[in-house]
Amino acid sequence: MTKIDMCVDLNGFKMKNPVTVASGTFGFGREYAEYVDLNQIGAISVKGLTLEERQGNPTPRVVETPMGMINSVGLQNPGVEYFIKHELPYLSQFDTKIIANINGNTIEEYCKMAEILSKTSVDALELNISCPNVKSGGVAFGINPDMVYKVTKSVRENCGKYLIVKLSPNVSDIKEIGIAAENGGADCISLINTLIGMGIDIETQKPILARGSGGLSGPAVKPVAVRMVYEVTKVVNIPVIGMGGIMDYADAVEFFLAGADAISVGTANFINPKVTMDILKGIEGYMERKGYTCVKEFVGKLDF
Amino acid sequence: MKDRLFCKVLENIEIASNIYKIEIEKVEMLQNIKAGQFLNIKCDDALLLRRPISISYVETDRIGLVIRKSGKGTVVLCNKRKGEMLDVLGPLGNGFTIDEKEQRVIVIGGGIGTAPLLELVKRLEGKDVTVLLGYKTEPYLVNEFEEYVRDVKVATEDGSFGHKGYVTELFIEAIKENSAEMVYACGPEIMLKEVQRICSKYEVKSQISIEERMACGVGACLVCTCKVKAEEKGVKYVRTCKDGPVFSGEEVIFHD
């Protein structure tokens, strides 16, 4: 029997396997290190960073919906400098790729962060132009192709690292957003971020989340995510990391078949802290069953 | 490494209207439980998120949970039958701190907030303990508290049992009669706010266990934040699940 090779190479960004964890669902790795051997994860996208510390939104910040959850954390994070000093050294002890997810209010802030982080040992930057939970910046940059191009290009010029652009699904045509990111100089695209959603308490007649709306994630968004990965991978020539509601290996395989080169697990971590390992084993089992020796053999293999 | 644990339901009985006592098997990995810690429980395949449920008491072979049937998750939990398996993460959270030097303590619980105080009271053995329990109408767990503490007083809002009124009224009386070195409290926010005010007035230290909507339960997702006083910046957000659920009463800043 031929040995299965789980390594993936996303145009120079090499990971030991295609299973990564999504920003905002894994903190800075510390909490889950008690449950999972972080060395076994392909890459960790850390909690979204901003230039300065952010306290985030008031609570309630979460509401469960049918097979999903809406969060409104609002990018609570200790700031990029704190991350570099106190979290990065911890994460660096593990043999996994570290992706710094960056968020700015302005293009200048994105660039400044890219510049700062390019001098560190992070392996890649993930440009978050899709956070729905902040007043300025975030998703505002991600819904207009011209803005996506502009912010990606500016960051590209200040970034010495592999650059991933994370797309918002809250757009009318995801394809043109993907193309804009590629034209701006992205090395890779990750999608989807959360879909904007809302939940209402019918007794108080108020929104459940303190901020009204938030980002919907979990199995409820998976079909949207798979479709968007399919559409984007058809029109761009850079690698794509697919995510959105992946709960098990079968969900992950759907994303690969749709065209994703790697996948990211988010909300599922909350339910099963070891889920990444189950997904990894499941993908291996699928490959064995189908006779694949490397992941590339079934990326985009959708018969349609 | 830690993992999800699968525990068998050993017993489930309704001990008061909509209040269920569920005992689950204390599997080997469920060790070193502190009073005030919680389990994050996957109630059902149809419900995505786990539900944080405080540990009410711990015995050699079992863990007791006392749950108020209220939302979708607790409805499913309260319908679990003997023999069914529960998928739990835990024990999670910091739990109450017990200081050997403190001899005189007051424990105040309101409604379902009385549940986690039972294990605490067990572990306060040897101290001069007053337990004050408040309910809307129907009391529960009173006998269980009385097994460990002689001085247990009950308040009900409608006067159907014990003092008519709020448990915080009993608290003021108790503190005036014999102040305490530490106050432990768990209950609705309105009660905790009042406990906080009274403790500040009478200059008594307190530990309060708070409740917040959670997702991961392990400190990663940051949805369950609680506002506390911070030295430099005035306020900071901490994680109810990981840094709490027990906080020093002086530091918690409640919603307005």
Interface residues (C-beta under 8 A of the other chain):
Chain A: G24 T25 F26 G27 R30 E31 Y32 E34 Y35 V36 D37 K47 Q55 G56 P58 T59 P60 R61 V62 V63 E64 M67 G68 M69 N71 V73 Q76 G218 P219 T267 N269 F270 I271 N272 P273 K274
Chain B: M1 K2 D3 R4 K42 L47 L48 L49 R50 K72 L89 E212 R213 M214 A215 C216 G217 V218 G219 A220 C221 L222 V223 C224 T225 C226 V235 K236 Y237 K242 H255
